[in-house]
């Protein structure tokens, strides 16, 4: 079964129905310049949480059913 994703940018704009988030966000935002976005964890490491595409900081989430 294929995974599904959604993204939320810093303005609260949502992007639903993503299967390949990096590629599809790039197409939807009409921008090919993409950087990974990271956040720090409590243990001092970094974790990839989304993408910076043009002026949009998109945090990506996997969408799952409640009973999966």
MIKE-427628 format. One record per atom (N, C-alpha, C): x, y, z; residue in one letter. Coordinates in steps of 0.05 Angstrom, whole numbers, plus 5000, padded with zeros to 4 digits. Layout:
REM residues N
XYZa ...
This chain:
REM residues 68
501749765000x 500050005000x 501850255000x 501150444984x 502650694980x 502050885003x 504151015013x 503851215034x 502751475023x 501251625039x 500151885031x 501052095051x 501552335041x 502652545058x 501052805054x 501352985073x 500253255070x 502453445081x 502253695073x 504253895082x 502754145091x 504054285110x 502954545120x 505254745119x 504854975106x 506955175105x 506755365129x 508555555130x 508655735153x 506255925155x 504755945133x 502356115133x 499755955139x 500055695143x 497655525149x 496455415124x 497555465100x 496555355076x 497155055075x 495154895068x 495554605068x 495654495039x 497154285036x 497454145011x 496753845016x 494553755005x 493653485010x 494153294986x 493853034991x 494052834970x 496752804959x 498852834975x 501552804965x 502452514967x 503552404945x 504752144946x 507752164946x 508852344931x 511652404930x 511952704938x 512152754964x 511853034973x 513953234961x 516453154959x 518453334949x 517853424920x 517253234903x 516753284875x 514053434872x 512053344885x 509353464881x 509253754893x 510553804916x 510554074927x 512054254908x 514254164897x 515854324878x 514054404854x 512554214844x 510754264821x 508554464829x 507254414851x 505054584860x 505854874866x 508354904876x 509355164883x 510955294861x 511255154838x 512655244814x 515455344821x 516955184836x 519655254843x 521355004845x 523655004832x 525354764832x 527554784853x 527855014866x 529955034887x 528854934913x 529854704922x 528854564946x 531154504965x 530654564990x 532454485012x 530954335033x 532254145046x 530953995068x 530754185092x 528654145107x 528154295132x 528454105155x 529954195176x 530554035199x 529554165224x 529154005245x 528754115272x 530553955291x 531154085314x 532853955334x 531053775352x 532153545360x 530753375379x 531753425407x 530453315427x 531253365455x 533953255461x 534753045447x 537452925452x 539653055436x 539053285423x 541153435409x 541653365380x 540153175369x 540453105341x 538553275324x 538853245298x 537053375279x 535253175265x 532853265259x 530953085246x 529753225221x 529653085199x 528453195174x 525453205177x 524253445174x 521353465178x 519853575154x 521353665134x 519953775111x 521853905091x 520854105076x 522354225055x 521954525055x 524054675048x 523854965042x 523954985012x 521655085001x 521355104972x 520655394966x 522555534954x 522155824949x 521755964976x 519556104980x 518956235005x 517156075024x 516755825018x 514955655034x 516555455050x 516055455076x 517255255094x 515155045100x 515254825086x 513154615087x 513854385105x 512354355127x 512754125144x 510953905133x 512053665130x 510653445117x 509853235138x 507353135135x 506252945153x 505252695138x 505652455149x 504552215137x 501652195146x 499852135128x 496952115134x 496351815137x 495251745160x 494451465166x 491651445176x 490351215171x 487751175183x 488151125213x 486151175229x 486351135257x 486850845265x 485650665251x 485850375258x 487950225242x 490050365232x 491950215216x 494350125233x 
